[in-house]
Amino acid sequence: MTADQKWKAVSENDEQYDSIFFYGVKSTKIFCRPSCKSKLPLKRNIVYFDSIKQAVKAGHRPCKRCRPDLLEYQPIREIAEKIKLLLNRYFNQENELAKEIGQIGVTGRRMVNIFKEYYGITPKKYYNYLRIEEAKKQLINTNDKIIDIAYGVGFASLSAFYTIFKKNTNLSPAKYRKGNNHGIRSEN
Ligand SMILES: [Zn+2]
């Protein structure tokens, strides 16, 4: 994140950035979560920290109001890695995936932001990538119908599958299969 993006998050009390970064106030030596409802400090008095450790090291104390220190038990990297693990495992089972991710304790936009911040890609893009990779394998190695493959790898509709497949490979699933699937008799 740039300093401008951080400033925007702080001035909007945007809680989806909580634990992605922290901000301290130079004059008071107190640090906060971006979502802290305390009075907005002057921009020039703000200093940003990536972690609680960093803030403490710089001599800042946690704010009594937003208690940024209470976020420490869930380091961002751990959350991001957990989400990735679940995406790898459940990319083709939407309900199961939602359930498992819910158990981490972060959902919705915040989950998306943590993942994106850490891996540079949204969870959706990532699991679509996994789905397409799996579909490619099945197109080449099986004679399964394309519609069955589409649902099997987790797409909710055939048209969504076609759109994303084409975006990733520049080919339709049928063309992709035809181009790679020499040994197996083709099917419509
Ligand atoms: Zn605070």
Residues whose N, C-alpha, C, O or C-beta is under 5 A from the ligand:
A	BS01	ZN	F31 C32 R33 C36 S38 C63 R65 C66
